[in-house]
Amino acid sequence: MNCLEEINAFLDQDFKSCFELPSFIAEHDHTDKEYSIDCFKYCFDKHYNGKDYSLSIYVKDLLDVDRIMKICEYIIDKVGEDLCGDISLFENNGIKLIHEYIYYYLRDTHRPEFIQQIEDYYDMR
């Protein structure tokens, strides 16, 4: 397993520890499926796209230059070429860039699956 796969595995575990369906439902059980999904999206965005950079700082300490370049490629693919002009992503040793990577990686890999779990839960009620 390469370093980026290890980081992704760490992020996968972080997501699972923050968002488990039984815990989420117990805390946010609403009668409306769409409201619950919106609530999850809000919680997800607040946790992974908010102002807390502690997870990003931890991940950054695990990276070398090659892995940071892979993250740049990933973000450019998600955000587009406009990223190249946003120098602020590279300030503070690239913490904002890594923050973006964490958000987009988890948004693309776990958010749709969790939304599907919420939908299945409400459809089975």
Phi and psi in degrees as a GROMACS rama.xvg file:
@    title "Ramachandran Plot"
@    xaxis  label "Phi"
@    yaxis  label "Psi"
@TYPE xy
-82.0399  174.264  ASN-2
-60.0907  -41.8431  CYS-3
-66.8571  -37.2329  LEU-4
-64.8297  -37.6707  GLU-5
-64.3924  -41.2387  GLU-6
-66.0541  -42.9606  ILE-7
-62.3178  -39.8636  ASN-8
-62.8722  -40.4284  ALA-9
-62.0381  -44.6261  PHE-10
-64.6502  -39.1475  LEU-11
-58.4817  -44.9408  ASP-12
-66.5536  -38.4333  GLN-13
-60.7416  -44.5496  ASP-14
-60.091  -47.2596  PHE-15
-62.6742  -33.6463  LYS-16
-75.739  -26.0913  SER-17
-88.3548  -32.4491  CYS-18
-130.895  91.2594  PHE-19
-107.081  136.227  GLU-20
-57.4823  -48.9619  LEU-21
-59.0018  -41.9008  PRO-22
-66.8269  -42.8429  SER-23
-61.8703  -45.9113  PHE-24
-64.5172  -41.3434  ILE-25
-61.4764  -36.208  ALA-26
-85.7603  -30.3628  GLU-27
-129.341  42.2242  HIS-28
-77.7418  111.541  ASP-29
-120.183  159.368  HIS-30
-79.8044  -15.2269  THR-31
-104.472  119.507  ASP-32
-59.8879  -45.9171  LYS-33
-63.5008  -38.5926  GLU-34
-63.9319  -40.68  TYR-35
-64.4951  -40.37  SER-36
-64.4633  -44.5277  ILE-37
-61.3664  -38.4584  ASP-38
-63.0199  -44.1277  CYS-39
-61.2921  -46.6201  PHE-40
-58.8724  -41.4795  LYS-41
-62.7058  -48.291  TYR-42
-62.2551  -41.564  CYS-43
-61.1821  -50.7429  PHE-44
-62.3374  -40.685  ASP-45
-63.7255  -40.2895  LYS-46
-74.9245  -45.0929  HIS-47
-102.333  -12.1347  TYR-48
-126.881  18.9291  ASN-49
-88.928  -159.118  GLY-50
-89.8087  -5.83763  LYS-51
-83.9967  114.327  ASP-52
-103.004  11.9305  TYR-53
-61.8412  -40.5026  SER-54
-65.0422  -40.2085  LEU-55
-64.0766  -40.5802  SER-56
-64.9551  -42.1406  ILE-57
-61.471  -46.2947  TYR-58
-64.69  -40.1036  VAL-59
-58.8643  -37.1955  LYS-60
-65.9855  -15.3547  ASP-61
-92.4449  -6.54665  LEU-62
-99.9901  152.167  LEU-63
-114.317  -179.968  ASP-64
-60.9238  -41.5355  VAL-65
-61.3817  -41.0048  ASP-66
-70.0291  -35.6842  ARG-67
-63.4736  -37.908  ILE-68
-65.7657  -37.3405  MET-69
-63.4126  -39.4427  LYS-70
-64.4149  -41.4088  ILE-71
-57.871  -45.7356  CYS-72
-60.0625  -42.4802  GLU-73
-62.862  -46.5191  TYR-74
-65.6097  -41.4137  ILE-75
-60.9887  -38.957  ILE-76
-62.9769  -37.5286  ASP-77
-80.2629  -43.5013  LYS-78
-93.74  -31.0431  VAL-79
104.58  177.93  GLY-80
-63.5057  -18.0124  GLU-81
-58.479  -22.9265  ASP-82
-58.3444  -34.8387  LEU-83
-59.169  -28.5434  CYS-84
-88.3109  -6.20522  GLY-85
-94.4124  84.1968  ASP-86
-65.9883  -21.2144  ILE-87
-62.3769  -25.061  SER-88
-63.3421  -24.0512  LEU-89
-99.2371  -1.42838  PHE-90
-72.7358  162.25  GLU-91
54.0515  44.6306  ASN-92
59.3009  32.4057  ASN-93
79.2702  16.6535  GLY-94
-59.0108  -42.3311  ILE-95
-64.4189  -36.4364  LYS-96
-62.9946  -45.5809  LEU-97
-66.0945  -38.4057  ILE-98
-58.3253  -44.2262  HIS-99
-63.2663  -43.2601  GLU-100
-58.676  -47.8074  TYR-101
-58.0466  -46.8427  ILE-102
-60.6085  -52.3175  TYR-103
-67.3811  -38.9776  TYR-104
-60.7139  -50.1925  TYR-105
-71.1348  -33.7857  LEU-106
-62.4145  -41.154  ARG-107
-81.1596  -29.6494  ASP-108
-96.8567  -35.006  THR-109
-113.974  -33.0128  HIS-110
-59.6734  -47.532  ARG-111
-62.1919  -38.5012  PRO-112
-64.9455  -41.3156  GLU-113
-69.0346  -39.0002  PHE-114
-60.5534  -40.8592  ILE-115
-62.9389  -39.2005  GLN-116
-63.149  -40.4645  GLN-117
-63.3264  -45.5777  ILE-118
-60.9256  -43.5078  GLU-119
-62.8493  -40.4571  ASP-120
-58.776  -48.5019  TYR-121
-71.8864  -30.6091  TYR-122
-70.8834  -27.1749  ASP-123
-86.9295  -11.312  MET-124
